[in-house]
Amino acid sequence: MLVNVEQGAVNPSVGTLLRLSDALGVGLPALVEPPAPATVMLTRRGDGAVLWSGELGGRGVLVGGTKPPDVVELWDWTLAAGERHDSEAHAAGTEELLEVQEGAIVVEVGGREYELDTGDALTFSGEAAHAYCNPHDLPARFSLAVFEPGVGVSGRNGALR
Protein backbone atom coordinates (compact mmCIF):
# COMPACT_ATOMS: atom_id res chain seq x y z
CA MET A 1 0.00 0.00 0.00
CA LEU A 2 2.79 2.40 0.90
CA VAL A 3 4.41 1.98 -2.52
CA ASN A 4 1.06 2.63 -4.25
CA VAL A 5 0.52 5.78 -2.16
CA GLU A 6 4.08 6.94 -2.83
CA GLN A 7 3.61 6.47 -6.58
CA GLY A 8 0.26 8.27 -6.54
CA ALA A 9 -1.57 5.14 -7.73
CA VAL A 10 -4.09 5.21 -4.85
CA ASN A 11 -5.57 7.72 -2.43
CA PRO A 12 -5.16 6.34 1.08
CA SER A 13 -8.15 6.25 3.41
CA VAL A 14 -8.06 8.16 6.70
CA GLY A 15 -7.64 4.77 8.44
CA THR A 16 -4.60 3.93 6.31
CA LEU A 17 -3.06 7.35 6.98
CA LEU A 18 -3.62 6.93 10.72
CA ARG A 19 -2.05 3.45 10.77
CA LEU A 20 0.92 4.86 8.83
CA SER A 21 1.29 7.84 11.17
CA ASP A 22 1.13 5.53 14.20
CA ALA A 23 3.77 3.19 12.72
CA LEU A 24 6.05 6.18 12.10
CA GLY A 25 5.45 7.56 15.58
CA VAL A 26 4.09 10.86 14.32
CA GLY A 27 0.63 12.39 14.47
CA LEU A 28 -1.62 12.49 11.41
CA PRO A 29 -1.05 16.25 10.99
CA ALA A 30 2.68 15.59 10.48
CA LEU A 31 1.85 13.45 7.41
CA VAL A 32 -0.45 15.91 5.68
CA GLU A 33 0.76 19.37 6.70
CA PRO A 34 3.85 21.05 5.28
CA PRO A 35 6.81 21.07 7.67
CA ALA A 36 7.00 24.14 9.86
CA PRO A 37 10.19 25.15 11.66
CA ALA A 38 8.34 27.51 14.01
CA THR A 39 6.46 26.51 17.15
CA VAL A 40 3.34 28.22 15.79
CA MET A 41 1.29 26.59 13.03
CA LEU A 42 -1.24 28.73 11.21
CA THR A 43 -3.83 27.19 8.90
CA ARG A 44 -5.75 29.70 6.81
CA ARG A 45 -9.35 29.12 5.78
CA GLY A 46 -9.42 26.63 2.94
CA ASP A 47 -5.86 25.37 3.56
CA GLY A 48 -6.70 22.33 5.73
CA ALA A 49 -6.09 18.80 4.46
CA VAL A 50 -9.28 17.25 3.02
CA LEU A 51 -8.98 13.66 4.23
CA TRP A 52 -12.54 12.51 3.56
CA SER A 53 -14.89 13.38 0.72
CA GLY A 54 -18.43 12.05 0.75
CA GLU A 55 -20.33 10.93 -2.33
CA LEU A 56 -22.88 13.71 -1.78
CA GLY A 57 -20.38 16.54 -1.26
CA GLY A 58 -19.49 16.29 2.43
CA ARG A 59 -15.91 16.76 3.60
CA GLY A 60 -13.73 15.98 6.57
CA VAL A 61 -10.96 18.58 6.77
CA LEU A 62 -8.05 18.28 9.20
CA VAL A 63 -7.33 21.90 10.07
CA GLY A 64 -4.65 21.42 12.69
CA GLY A 65 -3.00 19.20 15.22
CA THR A 66 -0.39 18.91 17.90
CA LYS A 67 2.82 16.86 17.94
CA PRO A 68 3.22 13.39 19.52
CA PRO A 69 3.10 11.70 21.85
CA ASP A 70 -0.29 13.08 22.93
CA VAL A 71 -1.89 14.30 19.72
CA VAL A 72 -4.95 16.53 19.45
CA GLU A 73 -6.50 16.88 15.99
CA LEU A 74 -8.95 19.63 15.04
CA TRP A 75 -11.37 18.81 12.21
CA ASP A 76 -14.01 20.73 10.28
CA TRP A 77 -16.72 18.35 9.03
CA THR A 78 -19.56 18.93 6.60
CA LEU A 79 -22.18 16.28 5.91
CA ALA A 80 -24.55 16.77 3.00
CA ALA A 81 -28.22 15.88 3.45
CA GLY A 82 -28.52 12.10 3.77
CA GLU A 83 -24.77 11.58 4.15
CA ARG A 84 -22.97 9.32 6.63
CA HIS A 85 -19.37 8.71 7.66
CA ASP A 86 -18.52 5.45 9.44
CA SER A 87 -15.38 5.49 11.57
CA GLU A 88 -13.37 2.49 12.71
CA ALA A 89 -12.45 2.16 16.37
CA HIS A 90 -9.49 4.30 17.44
CA ALA A 91 -6.57 3.33 19.65
CA ALA A 92 -7.11 2.83 23.38
CA GLY A 93 -7.55 6.11 25.26
CA THR A 94 -8.77 8.12 22.26
CA GLU A 95 -11.47 10.68 23.07
CA GLU A 96 -13.63 12.73 20.71
CA LEU A 97 -15.40 16.02 21.32
CA LEU A 98 -17.66 17.59 18.74
CA GLU A 99 -19.93 20.61 18.47
CA VAL A 100 -22.55 21.13 15.78
CA GLN A 101 -21.99 24.49 14.09
CA GLU A 102 -24.86 24.36 11.57
CA GLY A 103 -27.80 22.03 11.05
CA ALA A 104 -28.30 18.78 12.95
CA ILE A 105 -26.60 15.38 13.01
CA VAL A 106 -26.91 11.97 14.62
CA VAL A 107 -23.83 10.38 16.16
CA GLU A 108 -23.86 6.61 16.64
CA VAL A 109 -21.61 5.28 19.42
CA GLY A 110 -21.73 1.88 21.05
CA GLY A 111 -25.10 0.99 19.57
CA ARG A 112 -26.76 4.21 20.75
CA GLU A 113 -27.83 7.23 18.72
CA TYR A 114 -27.36 10.80 19.90
CA GLU A 115 -29.31 13.51 18.09
CA LEU A 116 -27.52 16.86 18.09
CA ASP A 117 -28.81 20.25 16.95
CA THR A 118 -26.88 23.46 16.28
CA GLY A 119 -24.87 24.37 19.38
CA ASP A 120 -25.08 20.88 20.94
CA ALA A 121 -21.86 19.10 21.90
CA LEU A 122 -20.96 15.46 22.54
CA THR A 123 -17.90 13.85 24.12
CA PHE A 124 -17.26 10.12 23.75
CA SER A 125 -14.61 7.43 23.72
CA GLY A 126 -13.35 6.72 20.22
CA GLU A 127 -12.37 3.17 21.18
CA ALA A 128 -15.54 1.73 19.59
CA ALA A 129 -16.65 2.03 15.99
CA HIS A 130 -18.85 5.08 15.53
CA ALA A 131 -20.59 7.10 12.82
CA TYR A 132 -21.58 10.66 12.02
CA CYS A 133 -24.90 10.86 10.14
CA ASN A 134 -27.05 13.56 8.59
CA PRO A 135 -30.53 12.07 8.06
CA HIS A 136 -31.98 15.53 7.46
CA ASP A 137 -32.81 17.52 4.32
CA LEU A 138 -30.24 20.28 4.93
CA PRO A 139 -26.42 20.10 5.16
CA ALA A 140 -24.76 20.04 8.58
CA ARG A 141 -21.37 21.22 9.80
CA PHE A 142 -19.54 20.32 12.99
CA SER A 143 -16.17 20.85 14.62
CA LEU A 144 -14.41 17.76 15.93
CA ALA A 145 -11.45 17.48 18.29
CA VAL A 146 -9.78 14.08 18.61
CA PHE A 147 -7.34 13.34 21.46
CA GLU A 148 -4.99 10.42 20.76
CA PRO A 149 -2.62 9.67 23.66
CA GLY A 150 0.68 7.91 23.14
CA VAL A 151 0.99 8.18 19.35
CA GLY A 152 4.09 6.25 18.32
CA VAL A 153 4.57 4.70 21.75
CA SER A 154 5.22 0.97 21.45
CA GLY A 155 2.41 -1.27 22.64
CA ARG A 156 -0.29 1.15 21.57
CA ASN A 157 -3.45 -0.46 20.22
CA GLY A 158 -3.40 -0.35 16.40
CA ALA A 159 -7.19 0.01 15.85
CA LEU A 160 -7.75 3.35 14.18
CA ARG A 161 -10.27 5.35 12.14
Backbone as CSV, one residue per row, in Angstrom:
resi,resn,N_x,N_y,N_z,CA_x,CA_y,CA_z,C_x,C_y,C_z
1,MET,0.827,-1.190,0.000,0.000,0.000,0.000,0.868,1.250,0.000
2,LEU,1.921,1.231,0.800,2.791,2.403,0.901,3.417,2.746,-0.450
3,VAL,3.833,1.742,-1.203,4.415,1.980,-2.522,3.366,2.593,-3.446
4,ASN,2.127,2.092,-3.407,1.060,2.632,-4.246,0.757,4.084,-3.886
5,VAL,0.753,4.397,-2.597,0.524,5.777,-2.156,1.671,6.657,-2.639
6,GLU,2.895,6.176,-2.446,4.075,6.944,-2.832,4.087,7.242,-4.330
7,GLN,3.616,6.295,-5.136,3.606,6.471,-6.583,2.373,7.216,-7.072
8,GLY,1.462,7.556,-6.159,0.256,8.274,-6.537,-0.778,7.399,-7.219
9,ALA,-0.640,6.068,-7.086,-1.566,5.143,-7.730,-2.881,5.021,-6.973
10,VAL,-2.879,5.300,-5.664,-4.092,5.212,-4.849,-4.153,6.403,-3.907
11,ASN,-5.365,6.738,-3.483,-5.570,7.724,-2.430,-5.823,6.949,-1.146
12,PRO,-4.974,7.103,-0.149,-5.164,6.338,1.076,-6.384,6.821,1.858
13,SER,-7.027,5.892,2.551,-8.151,6.252,3.415,-7.599,6.915,4.675
14,VAL,-8.479,7.553,5.438,-8.063,8.155,6.705,-7.499,7.066,7.611
15,GLY,-8.123,5.881,7.619,-7.643,4.770,8.438,-6.227,4.363,8.065
16,THR,-5.949,4.282,6.770,-4.604,3.931,6.314,-3.604,4.998,6.734
17,LEU,-3.955,6.269,6.569,-3.060,7.352,6.978,-2.784,7.303,8.480
18,LEU,-3.807,6.994,9.267,-3.619,6.929,10.720,-2.729,5.756,11.110
19,ARG,-2.910,4.597,10.468,-2.050,3.453,10.767,-0.598,3.784,10.386
20,LEU,-0.413,4.458,9.269,0.918,4.857,8.833,1.537,5.848,9.817
21,SER,0.755,6.847,10.234,1.290,7.837,11.171,1.659,7.188,12.500
22,ASP,0.841,6.226,12.946,1.132,5.533,14.199,2.407,4.709,14.065
23,ALA,2.571,4.007,12.936,3.769,3.191,12.716,5.027,4.053,12.687
24,LEU,4.916,5.263,12.170,6.053,6.177,12.096,6.292,6.931,13.397
25,GLY,5.310,6.855,14.314,5.452,7.558,15.582,5.222,9.041,15.483
26,VAL,4.423,9.445,14.489,4.088,10.860,14.320,2.576,10.984,14.278
27,GLY,2.061,12.155,14.564,0.626,12.386,14.470,0.201,12.545,13.021
28,LEU,-1.072,12.336,12.755,-1.618,12.490,11.410,-1.288,13.861,10.813
29,PRO,-1.386,14.951,11.579,-1.052,16.251,10.990,0.358,16.297,10.398
30,ALA,1.310,15.576,10.988,2.679,15.590,10.477,2.775,14.975,9.084
31,LEU,1.842,14.071,8.745,1.847,13.454,7.414,1.250,14.348,6.342
32,VAL,0.292,15.177,6.699,-0.453,15.914,5.682,-0.194,17.414,5.660
33,GLU,0.466,17.943,6.672,0.755,19.372,6.700,2.192,19.613,6.272
34,PRO,2.464,20.749,5.636,3.854,21.047,5.278,4.685,21.242,6.541
35,PRO,5.971,20.889,6.493,6.812,21.068,7.673,6.904,22.535,8.069
36,ALA,6.924,22.767,9.358,7.000,24.143,9.862,8.105,24.223,10.914
37,PRO,9.109,25.051,10.692,10.194,25.153,11.658,9.779,25.898,12.930
38,ALA,8.754,26.706,12.851,8.338,27.508,14.006,7.472,26.686,14.960
39,THR,7.294,27.192,16.169,6.456,26.513,17.151,4.989,26.904,16.983
40,VAL,4.709,27.797,16.056,3.340,28.222,15.785,2.951,27.695,14.409
41,MET,1.764,27.092,14.323,1.291,26.585,13.031,-0.022,27.271,12.724
42,LEU,-0.054,28.008,11.634,-1.244,28.733,11.213,-1.839,28.038,9.996
43,THR,-3.119,27.744,10.053,-3.827,27.189,8.899,-4.892,28.196,8.495
44,ARG,-4.771,28.740,7.313,-5.746,29.701,6.814,-6.980,28.971,6.304
45,ARG,-8.099,29.678,6.298,-9.345,29.125,5.785,-9.111,28.537,4.394
46,GLY,-9.545,27.307,4.225,-9.415,26.633,2.945,-8.095,25.894,2.750
47,ASP,-7.168,26.011,3.703,-5.863,25.365,3.561,-5.733,24.044,4.304
48,GLY,-6.765,23.605,5.010,-6.701,22.334,5.730,-6.636,21.161,4.763
49,ALA,-6.217,20.017,5.275,-6.093,18.805,4.459,-7.441,18.086,4.393
50,VAL,-8.010,17.971,3.205,-9.277,17.254,3.016,-8.947,15.768,3.012
51,LEU,-9.324,15.072,4.089,-8.982,13.660,4.232,-10.177,12.736,4.044
52,TRP,-11.354,13.306,3.880,-12.541,12.507,3.556,-13.451,13.348,2.673
53,SER,-13.912,12.739,1.599,-14.888,13.380,0.721,-16.052,12.424,0.549
54,GLY,-17.245,12.886,0.879,-18.430,12.053,0.747,-18.975,12.067,-0.667
55,GLU,-19.740,11.043,-0.989,-20.325,10.931,-2.327,-21.320,12.044,-2.626
56,LEU,-21.870,12.672,-1.576,-22.876,13.707,-1.777,-22.318,15.112,-1.572
57,GLY,-21.000,15.220,-1.388,-20.378,16.540,-1.261,-19.837,16.880,0.109
58,GLY,-20.030,16.026,1.098,-19.489,16.286,2.431,-17.974,16.191,2.433
59,ARG,-17.369,16.760,3.497,-15.906,16.759,3.602,-15.485,16.690,5.057
60,GLY,-14.402,15.987,5.286,-13.725,15.982,6.570,-12.379,16.635,6.376
61,VAL,-12.174,17.809,6.983,-10.956,18.582,6.770,-10.173,18.654,8.075
62,LEU,-8.947,18.158,8.052,-8.053,18.280,9.196,-7.440,19.674,9.141
63,VAL,-7.800,20.519,10.107,-7.334,21.904,10.066,-6.124,22.163,10.950
64,GLY,-5.813,21.232,11.843,-4.646,21.424,12.686,-4.463,20.276,13.642
65,GLY,-3.284,20.241,14.248,-3.003,19.197,15.222,-1.713,19.464,15.959
66,THR,-1.583,18.771,17.081,-0.387,18.906,17.904,0.580,17.761,17.601
67,LYS,1.780,17.859,18.162,2.823,16.856,17.944,2.696,15.717,18.952
68,PRO,3.222,14.531,18.604,3.223,13.392,19.517,4.032,13.708,20.765
69,PRO,3.825,12.958,21.819,3.097,11.697,21.851,1.595,11.830,22.094
70,ASP,1.145,12.913,22.688,-0.287,13.080,22.935,-0.831,14.060,21.904
71,VAL,-1.473,13.518,20.874,-1.893,14.300,19.717,-3.348,14.742,19.860
72,VAL,-3.598,16.002,19.553,-4.952,16.527,19.446,-5.129,16.987,18.006
73,GLU,-6.186,16.485,17.367,-6.503,16.879,15.990,-7.739,17.757,16.023
74,LEU,-7.775,18.770,15.179,-8.953,19.625,15.036,-9.473,19.471,13.610
75,TRP,-10.728,19.085,13.498,-11.372,18.807,12.214,-12.552,19.740,11.982
76,ASP,-12.820,20.016,10.718,-14.014,20.733,10.281,-14.764,19.780,9.351
77,TRP,-15.937,19.330,9.785,-16.715,18.351,9.030,-17.971,18.980,8.445
78,THR,-18.284,18.588,7.229,-19.558,18.934,6.598,-20.183,17.640,6.104
79,LEU,-21.433,17.427,6.426,-22.182,16.280,5.913,-23.346,16.812,5.090
80,ALA,-23.420,16.389,3.849,-24.553,16.766,3.004,-25.807,16.058,3.512
81,ALA,-26.963,16.517,3.076,-28.224,15.876,3.448,-28.168,14.401,3.067
82,GLY,-28.494,13.525,4.020,-28.518,12.097,3.775,-27.161,11.418,3.811
83,GLU,-26.114,12.137,4.180,-24.770,11.576,4.154,-24.375,10.971,5.497
84,ARG,-23.416,10.039,5.439,-22.971,9.319,6.629,-21.480,9.021,6.500
85,HIS,-20.772,9.117,7.631,-19.367,8.706,7.665,-19.205,7.703,8.798
86,ASP,-18.793,6.481,8.449,-18.517,5.448,9.440,-17.042,5.489,9.797
87,SER,-16.749,5.426,11.090,-15.375,5.491,11.566,-15.028,4.210,12.304
88,GLU,-13.865,3.655,11.983,-13.368,2.491,12.708,-13.037,2.905,14.140
89,ALA,-12.871,1.906,14.993,-12.453,2.163,16.370,-11.050,2.757,16.367
90,HIS,-10.810,3.687,17.279,-9.490,4.302,17.435,-8.684,3.531,18.470
91,ALA,-7.450,3.931,18.661,-6.569,3.329,19.653,-7.109,3.570,21.064
92,ALA,-6.693,2.717,21.978,-7.106,2.835,23.376,-6.789,4.225,23.914
93,GLY,-7.731,4.794,24.646,-7.548,6.108,25.258,-7.991,7.281,24.405
94,THR,-8.360,7.028,23.145,-8.774,8.117,22.255,-10.123,8.671,22.704
95,GLU,-10.228,9.988,22.713,-11.468,10.683,23.069,-11.841,11.626,21.943
96,GLU,-13.142,11.794,21.716,-13.629,12.725,20.706,-14.576,13.724,21.346
97,LEU,-14.535,14.940,20.853,-15.399,16.021,21.317,-15.859,16.766,20.083
98,LEU,-17.164,16.863,19.907,-17.662,17.586,18.739,-18.749,18.566,19.128
99,GLU,-18.879,19.614,18.304,-19.933,20.609,18.468,-20.530,20.890,17.103
100,VAL,-21.855,20.858,17.037,-22.551,21.134,15.785,-22.574,22.644,15.571
101,GLN,-22.039,23.076,14.436,-21.989,24.492,14.093,-23.221,24.928,13.309
102,GLU,-23.690,24.065,12.408,-24.857,24.363,11.574,-25.636,23.081,11.339
103,GLY,-26.956,23.181,11.343,-27.801,22.027,11.048,-27.921,21.089,12.230
104,ALA,-28.118,19.806,11.925,-28.297,18.783,12.949,-27.711,17.473,12.438
105,ILE,-27.170,16.677,13.361,-26.602,15.379,13.007,-27.021,14.336,14.029
106,VAL,-26.768,13.082,13.696,-26.912,11.969,14.618,-25.542,11.318,14.712
107,VAL,-25.088,11.078,15.942,-23.830,10.380,16.157,-24.166,9.025,16.763
108,GLU,-23.648,7.968,16.153,-23.855,6.609,16.643,-22.588,6.145,17.354
109,VAL,-22.739,5.759,18.627,-21.614,5.284,19.425,-22.099,4.117,20.278
110,GLY,-21.403,3.007,20.194,-21.727,1.876,21.050,-23.171,1.413,20.950
111,GLY,-23.733,1.453,19.759,-25.104,0.986,19.570,-26.178,1.988,19.961
112,ARG,-25.793,3.170,20.392,-26.760,4.214,20.751,-26.663,5.365,19.780
113,GLU,-27.789,6.054,19.589,-27.832,7.225,18.719,-28.016,8.484,19.553
114,TYR,-27.266,9.514,19.212,-27.356,10.801,19.900,-27.704,11.857,18.861
115,GLU,-28.868,12.468,19.011,-29.311,13.513,18.085,-28.811,14.860,18.588
116,LEU,-28.116,15.587,17.721,-27.523,16.864,18.095,-27.985,17.957,17.148
117,ASP,-28.420,19.074,17.722,-28.813,20.249,16.954,-27.705,21.293,17.028
118,THR,-27.857,22.367,16.275,-26.883,23.458,16.280,-26.584,23.895,17.711
119,GLY,-25.307,23.952,18.046,-24.871,24.366,19.380,-24.701,23.228,20.363
120,ASP,-25.233,22.032,20.045,-25.077,20.883,20.935,-23.670,20.311,20.798
121,ALA,-23.186,19.708,21.898,-21.855,19.099,21.904,-21.952,17.689,22.475
122,LEU,-21.001,16.851,22.082,-20.960,15.461,22.538,-19.509,15.066,22.733
123,THR,-19.216,14.405,23.844,-17.897,13.850,24.120,-18.056,12.349,24.274
124,PHE,-17.160,11.576,23.640,-17.264,10.121,23.752,-15.910,9.466,23.509
125,SER,-15.801,8.218,23.955,-14.608,7.426,23.720,-14.599,6.992,22.266
126,GLY,-13.473,7.147,21.611,-13.346,6.722,20.223,-12.890,5.281,20.092
127,GLU,-12.866,4.539,21.192,-12.369,3.165,21.182,-13.324,2.181,20.516
128,ALA,-14.573,2.592,20.288,-15.539,1.734,19.593,-15.847,2.356,18.233
129,ALA,-16.234,1.511,17.296,-16.648,2.031,15.988,-17.784,3.027,16.209
130,HIS,-17.823,4.061,15.381,-18.852,5.084,15.532,-19.134,5.700,14.166
131,ALA,-20.193,6.505,14.101,-20.585,7.098,12.822,-21.179,8.474,13.050
132,TYR,-20.967,9.340,12.053,-21.584,10.662,12.015,-22.588,10.613,10.873
133,CYS,-23.837,10.995,11.140,-24.899,10.858,10.139,-25.698,12.156,10.034
134,ASN,-26.148,12.438,8.816,-27.051,13.563,8.594,-28.302,13.032,7.889
135,PRO,-29.307,12.606,8.666,-30.532,12.070,8.062,-31.508,13.165,7.624
136,HIS,-31.095,14.408,7.713,-31.983,15.533,7.464,-31.897,16.027,6.016
137,ASP,-32.736,16.997,5.685,-32.813,17.521,4.320,-31.844,18.673,4.052
138,LEU,-31.171,19.162,5.085,-30.235,20.280,4.935,-28.826,19.830,5.328
139,PRO,-27.785,20.452,4.774,-26.420,20.095,5.163,-26.162,20.434,6.628
140,ALA,-25.154,19.789,7.193,-24.763,20.036,8.580,-23.250,20.201,8.633
141,ARG,-22.808,20.985,9.622,-21.375,21.223,9.801,-21.060,21.102,11.283
142,PHE,-19.955,20.423,11.591,-19.542,20.319,12.988,-18.029,20.364,13.113
143,SER,-17.582,20.852,14.265,-16.165,20.851,14.618,-15.902,19.609,15.449
144,LEU,-14.762,18.991,15.226,-14.413,17.759,15.929,-12.983,17.853,16.427
145,ALA,-12.783,17.591,17.715,-11.447,17.481,18.287,-11.243,16.023,18.678
146,VAL,-10.103,15.467,18.292,-9.775,14.079,18.613,-8.476,14.076,19.406
147,PHE,-8.526,13.477,20.606,-7.345,13.337,21.458,-6.852,11.899,21.348
148,GLU,-5.594,11.741,20.905,-4.993,10.419,20.759,-3.723,10.359,21.610
149,PRO,-3.799,9.737,22.794,-2.618,9.673,23.656,-1.619,8.628,23.177
150,GLY,-0.361,8.902,23.386,0.678,7.909,23.139,0.921,7.544,21.697
151,VAL,0.738,8.473,20.763,0.987,8.178,19.351,2.465,7.829,19.180
152,GLY,2.719,6.679,18.560,4.086,6.248,18.319,4.730,5.512,19.470
153,VAL,4.042,5.414,20.604,4.575,4.701,21.755,4.346,3.213,21.532
154,SER,5.365,2.404,21.700,5.218,0.968,21.452,4.180,0.369,22.387
155,GLY,3.455,-0.622,21.856,2.413,-1.274,22.636,1.063,-0.618,22.508
156,ARG,0.987,0.474,21.762,-0.294,1.155,21.570,-1.190,0.299,20.689
157,ASN,-2.460,0.288,21.000,-3.450,-0.456,20.222,-3.459,0.092,18.796
158,GLY,-3.471,-0.780,17.791,-3.402,-0.345,16.401,-4.743,-0.107,15.748
159,ALA,-5.871,-0.207,16.457,-7.186,0.015,15.846,-7.425,1.504,15.683
160,LEU,-7.586,1.930,14.455,-7.753,3.354,14.180,-8.945,3.606,13.287
161,ARG,-9.161,4.916,12.988,-10.265,5.353,12.138,-10.401,4.462,10.952
